[in-house]
């Protein structure tokens, strides 16, 4: 199952976390540098990129999209946001996920899986505050465009914070007492997060990812799209009736560096990130 390359993932995170000023919504030049980097990486893998451009607070923001099997009407969406919250490097949130998005796209381009559907890799802007929850989120822009164009969508998989792990017992707290025991108390796993409405899709992705013996995959399904279930870009696909889930390291529940200057590249476990990508690749090419 080993296909992802740790050195490529590291290179991508290193680029994103080294940008100054930080890649938040105020620093348009830095966000454009990210977009240029994404286009170059996708281009190097043989993709033709497209963009979605919209305005928020008087500035232009961009989604970058690379597509595999463009001629297929059925589409699977893989997404991750590239902006950060405030002045911090955002290694786990969300450079780890953007690197994962790029690496997944590279593997698809290299392996050329024989599947009867297309895959769209989408890098979003404006996931973070002050736009979170608004119709100016890049993922809302993208999801609405799918709906407006009557696209046949298999589902959406959101990479969100996939890089922080620990092997220490007790390193994985539960956010609420009622969730205690829902997953292990050692933070060495990746988790599929969804809502019960789309349990069939959630469980299928979970079962496929679980075939990788080199990383533990867990699953949690919430009854409501509000609260912990909808804390990233998958939320906007639910609004248009699309099946969607998040692949996550449990975010601030586990990672003490969340939205802090300490969210740096040296806190990430690239061996684990590599296996997250291997697991997800297997899932996305076997989902139908």
C-alpha positions as CSV (number, residue, x, y, z in Angstrom):
1,X,0.0,0.0,0.0
2,X,3.0,2.3,0.3
3,X,2.8,5.0,-2.4
4,X,3.1,8.4,-0.7
5,X,6.5,10.0,-0.4
6,X,7.5,11.5,2.9
7,X,10.0,13.9,1.4
8,X,7.5,15.4,-1.0
9,X,5.0,16.0,1.9
10,X,7.8,17.6,4.0
11,X,8.7,19.9,1.1
12,X,5.2,21.1,0.6
13,X,4.7,21.8,4.4
14,X,8.1,23.5,4.5
15,X,7.1,25.9,1.7
16,X,3.7,26.7,3.2
17,X,5.0,27.3,6.7
18,X,7.9,29.4,5.6
19,X,5.8,32.1,3.8
20,X,5.9,35.6,5.3
21,X,3.7,37.4,5.9
22,X,1.6,34.5,7.0
23,X,-1.0,33.1,4.6
24,X,-4.1,34.6,6.3
25,X,-6.9,36.5,4.6
26,X,-5.2,39.9,5.0
27,X,-2.0,38.9,3.2
28,X,-3.2,38.6,-0.4
29,X,0.4,38.4,-1.8
30,X,1.1,35.3,0.3
31,X,-2.1,33.7,-0.6
32,X,-1.3,34.2,-4.3
33,X,2.1,32.7,-3.7
34,X,0.4,29.6,-2.4
35,X,-1.9,29.5,-5.4
36,X,1.1,29.8,-7.8
37,X,2.8,26.9,-5.9
38,X,-0.3,24.7,-6.1
39,X,-0.6,25.3,-9.8
40,X,3.1,24.5,-10.4
41,X,2.8,21.3,-8.3
42,X,-0.3,20.1,-10.1
43,X,1.2,21.1,-13.5
44,X,4.3,19.0,-12.6
45,X,2.0,16.0,-12.2
46,X,0.4,16.6,-15.5
47,X,-2.8,18.3,-14.5
48,X,-4.4,21.3,-16.1
49,X,-5.7,23.6,-13.4
50,X,-8.7,25.8,-13.2
51,X,-9.6,28.5,-10.7
52,X,-12.6,30.0,-9.0
53,X,-12.2,33.6,-8.1
54,X,-14.6,35.6,-5.9
55,X,-14.5,38.8,-3.9
56,X,-14.7,39.2,-0.1
57,X,-14.1,42.5,1.8
58,X,-13.0,44.0,-1.5
59,X,-10.2,41.5,-2.2
60,X,-10.0,38.7,-4.7
61,X,-9.6,35.1,-3.4
62,X,-9.0,31.9,-5.3
63,X,-9.8,28.2,-5.3
64,X,-7.4,26.0,-7.3
65,X,-8.8,22.9,-8.9
66,X,-7.0,20.0,-10.6
67,X,-9.1,17.2,-12.2
68,X,-8.4,13.5,-13.1
69,X,-10.6,11.8,-15.6
70,X,-12.2,15.1,-16.7
71,X,-14.4,13.3,-19.2
72,X,-16.3,11.4,-16.5
73,X,-19.6,12.8,-15.4
74,X,-19.5,11.3,-11.8
75,X,-17.1,13.2,-9.6
76,X,-15.4,12.6,-6.2
77,X,-14.2,15.8,-4.5
78,X,-11.0,15.9,-2.4
79,X,-10.4,19.2,-0.7
80,X,-8.3,21.1,1.8
81,X,-8.0,24.8,2.8
82,X,-4.7,26.6,2.5
83,X,-5.3,29.7,4.5
84,X,-4.4,30.1,8.2
85,X,-6.0,31.8,11.2
86,X,-4.0,34.9,12.2
87,X,-0.2,35.2,12.3
88,X,1.0,31.7,12.7
89,X,2.7,29.1,10.4
90,X,-0.2,26.7,10.4
91,X,1.8,23.5,10.0
92,X,-1.0,21.1,11.1
93,X,-3.7,23.6,10.4
94,X,-3.7,23.3,7.5
95,X,-0.3,22.8,5.7
96,X,-0.4,19.1,6.6
97,X,-3.7,18.7,4.7
98,X,-2.7,20.8,1.7
99,X,0.5,18.6,1.4
100,X,-1.8,15.6,1.6
101,X,-4.0,16.9,-1.1
102,X,-1.0,17.5,-3.4
103,X,0.5,14.1,-2.6
104,X,-2.8,12.3,-3.3
105,X,-3.1,14.1,-6.6
106,X,0.5,13.0,-7.4
107,X,-0.2,9.4,-6.7
108,X,-3.4,9.4,-8.8
109,X,-1.4,10.9,-11.7
110,X,1.4,8.3,-11.3
111,X,-0.9,5.3,-10.8
112,X,-3.6,6.3,-13.3
113,X,-6.2,4.1,-11.6
114,X,-8.9,2.6,-13.9
115,X,-12.0,4.1,-12.3
116,X,-15.3,5.1,-13.9
117,X,-15.5,8.4,-12.2
118,X,-13.4,11.6,-12.0
119,X,-11.6,13.1,-9.0
120,X,-11.4,16.8,-8.4
121,X,-8.7,18.1,-6.1
122,X,-9.7,21.4,-4.7
123,X,-7.6,23.8,-2.6
124,X,-9.8,26.3,-0.8
125,X,-9.2,29.8,0.6
126,X,-11.2,31.5,3.4
127,X,-11.9,28.5,5.6
128,X,-10.7,30.4,8.7
129,X,-12.2,33.3,10.6
130,X,-13.7,35.8,9.9
131,X,-15.2,33.9,7.0
132,X,-15.9,30.5,8.7
133,X,-19.6,29.7,8.5
134,X,-20.3,32.3,5.8
135,X,-21.1,32.0,2.1
136,X,-17.7,33.5,1.3
137,X,-15.8,30.3,2.3
138,X,-14.0,28.9,-0.7
139,X,-15.7,25.5,-0.1
140,X,-19.1,27.1,-0.2
141,X,-18.2,28.8,-3.5
142,X,-17.2,25.4,-4.9
143,X,-20.1,23.3,-3.5
144,X,-22.6,25.9,-4.8
145,X,-21.0,25.7,-8.2
146,X,-21.5,21.9,-8.3
147,X,-25.1,22.3,-7.3
148,X,-25.8,25.1,-9.8
149,X,-24.3,22.9,-12.6
150,X,-26.2,19.8,-11.6
151,X,-23.0,17.8,-11.1
152,X,-23.2,14.1,-10.3
153,X,-21.2,14.0,-7.1
154,X,-20.2,10.7,-5.4
155,X,-19.1,12.5,-2.3
156,X,-16.5,14.9,-0.8
157,X,-13.5,14.1,1.4
158,X,-12.0,16.9,3.4
159,X,-8.4,16.8,4.6
160,X,-8.2,18.9,7.8
161,X,-5.2,18.7,10.2
162,X,-3.7,15.3,9.5
163,X,-0.2,15.7,11.0
164,X,-0.2,15.7,14.8
165,X,0.2,12.4,16.6
166,X,1.5,10.9,19.9
167,X,2.3,7.4,21.1
168,X,1.9,8.4,24.8
169,X,-1.0,6.8,26.7
170,X,-3.5,9.4,27.7
171,X,-2.5,11.8,24.9
172,X,-5.9,11.7,23.3
173,X,-8.6,13.5,25.4
174,X,-12.3,13.6,24.7
175,X,-13.9,17.0,24.0
176,X,-17.0,16.1,26.0
177,X,-17.5,13.5,28.7
178,X,-20.2,11.7,26.6
179,X,-17.5,11.1,23.9
180,X,-15.1,9.4,26.3
181,X,-14.5,5.8,25.1
182,X,-15.6,6.7,21.5
183,X,-12.0,6.3,20.4
184,X,-8.6,5.3,22.0
185,X,-6.9,7.5,24.6
186,X,-3.6,7.4,22.7
187,X,-3.3,10.0,19.9
188,X,-1.8,7.7,17.3
189,X,-4.8,7.4,15.0
190,X,-6.6,9.3,12.2
191,X,-10.3,9.7,12.4
192,X,-13.1,9.8,9.8
193,X,-15.7,12.4,11.0
194,X,-19.1,12.6,9.5
195,X,-22.8,12.9,10.2
196,X,-25.3,10.0,10.5
197,X,-27.3,11.1,7.5
198,X,-24.3,9.9,5.3
199,X,-23.2,6.9,7.4
200,X,-23.2,4.6,4.3
201,X,-20.5,6.8,2.7
202,X,-18.7,7.4,6.0
203,X,-18.5,3.7,6.8
204,X,-17.3,2.8,3.3
205,X,-14.4,5.2,3.4
206,X,-13.6,4.1,7.0
207,X,-13.6,0.4,6.0
208,X,-11.3,1.0,3.1
209,X,-8.9,3.2,5.0
210,X,-8.8,0.5,7.8
211,X,-7.2,-2.0,5.4
212,X,-3.9,-0.2,6.0
213,X,-2.2,-1.9,9.0
214,X,0.4,0.8,9.4
215,X,-2.0,3.4,10.9
216,X,-5.1,3.0,13.0
217,X,-8.2,4.6,11.6
218,X,-11.2,5.4,13.7
219,X,-14.7,6.8,12.9
220,X,-17.2,9.0,14.6
221,X,-20.6,10.1,13.3
222,X,-22.6,12.9,14.8
223,X,-26.3,13.4,14.6
224,X,-26.1,17.1,13.8
225,X,-24.0,19.0,11.3
226,X,-23.5,21.7,13.9
227,X,-20.7,21.6,16.5
228,X,-17.7,19.3,16.2
229,X,-19.0,17.6,13.1
230,X,-18.9,20.7,10.9
231,X,-15.7,22.4,11.8
232,X,-14.2,22.4,8.3
233,X,-15.0,22.6,4.6
234,X,-17.2,19.4,4.5
235,X,-20.0,21.5,6.1
236,X,-20.7,23.4,2.9
237,X,-21.3,20.2,0.8
238,X,-23.9,19.0,3.3
239,X,-25.8,22.3,2.6
240,X,-26.3,21.2,-1.0
241,X,-27.2,17.6,-0.1
242,X,-23.8,16.0,-0.9
243,X,-22.2,13.2,1.0
244,X,-19.1,14.6,2.7
245,X,-16.7,13.7,5.6
246,X,-13.6,15.0,7.2
247,X,-10.3,13.1,7.7
248,X,-8.7,14.6,10.8
249,X,-6.3,14.1,13.7
250,X,-9.0,15.5,16.1
251,X,-7.7,19.1,15.8
252,X,-7.6,21.2,18.9
253,X,-8.9,18.2,21.0
254,X,-5.4,16.7,20.6
255,X,-3.1,19.4,19.3
256,X,-2.1,22.0,21.8
257,X,-0.6,24.2,19.0
258,X,-4.0,24.8,17.4
259,X,-4.1,28.4,16.0
260,X,-0.8,29.3,17.8
261,X,2.6,30.3,16.7
262,X,3.8,26.9,18.0
263,X,2.0,25.1,15.1
264,X,5.4,24.5,13.4
265,X,6.7,21.8,11.0
266,X,8.8,20.1,13.7
267,X,5.6,19.2,15.6
268,X,4.4,17.0,12.8
269,X,4.8,13.2,12.3
270,X,5.5,12.7,8.6
271,X,5.6,9.0,8.9
272,X,2.0,9.1,10.1
273,X,1.0,11.6,7.4
274,X,2.4,9.3,4.8
275,X,0.2,6.5,6.0
276,X,-2.9,8.7,6.1
277,X,-2.4,9.5,2.5
278,X,-1.8,5.8,1.6
279,X,-5.0,4.9,3.4
280,X,-7.0,7.6,1.7
281,X,-5.7,6.9,-1.7
282,X,-6.8,3.3,-1.4
283,X,-10.2,4.5,-0.3
284,X,-10.8,7.0,-3.1
285,X,-9.9,4.6,-5.9
286,X,-12.2,1.9,-4.5
287,X,-15.1,3.9,-3.3
288,X,-17.3,2.8,-6.3
